Amino acid sequence: MAELRKPDERECERCGRTEVWDDDQDTWRVPDQDDATAIGDVHCVHEWDIDGSFRPIE
């Protein structure tokens, strides 16, 4: 049987913001880091790196 995968992290191709999926909260969140790129530009219209190259079915 095929397994459906979902991304567990993403990065904005415009500002570098990184986020991880939080299963407990069922939402994306900024990881706990001191690195400024974890926040990125809050006013950016984020273009996430999850695109047609991500394969949800293995």
C-alpha positions as CSV (number, residue, x, y, z in Angstrom):
1,M,0.0,0.0,0.0
2,A,1.2,3.5,-0.8
3,E,2.2,5.8,2.1
4,L,1.0,9.4,2.0
5,R,3.8,11.7,3.1
6,K,3.5,15.4,4.1
7,P,6.3,17.9,4.4
8,D,7.6,18.5,7.9
9,E,9.6,21.6,7.2
10,R,9.5,24.5,4.7
11,E,11.6,27.5,3.8
12,C,10.5,30.7,2.0
13,E,12.5,31.1,-1.2
14,R,12.2,34.9,-0.9
15,C,13.1,35.8,2.7
16,G,14.6,32.6,4.1
17,R,11.9,32.1,6.8
18,T,11.9,28.5,8.0
19,E,9.0,26.7,9.6
20,V,8.4,23.2,10.9
21,W,5.1,21.3,11.2
22,D,3.8,20.9,14.8
23,D,1.7,17.7,15.1
24,D,0.5,18.7,18.6
25,Q,-0.9,22.1,17.4
26,D,-1.7,20.9,13.9
27,T,0.0,24.0,12.3
28,W,3.2,25.4,11.0
29,R,5.5,27.2,13.5
30,V,8.8,28.9,13.6
31,P,11.4,26.6,15.1
32,D,13.0,27.5,18.4
33,Q,16.2,29.2,17.2
34,D,18.3,32.3,17.9
35,D,18.9,32.6,14.2
36,A,17.2,35.6,12.6
37,T,16.4,33.6,9.4
38,A,14.0,31.5,11.5
39,I,11.7,34.6,11.5
40,G,12.4,36.0,8.0
41,D,10.4,39.0,6.8
42,V,7.0,38.9,8.4
43,H,5.6,41.0,5.6
44,C,6.9,38.7,2.9
45,V,4.3,37.0,0.7
46,H,6.0,33.7,1.3
47,E,6.9,31.4,-1.6
48,W,7.5,28.1,0.1
49,D,10.0,25.6,-1.3
50,I,7.3,22.8,-1.4
51,D,6.5,22.5,-5.0
52,G,6.0,19.9,-7.8
53,S,9.3,18.3,-6.8
54,F,7.9,17.1,-3.5
55,R,6.5,13.6,-3.8
56,P,3.6,13.0,-1.3
57,I,3.3,9.3,-2.3
58,E,6.2,6.9,-1.8
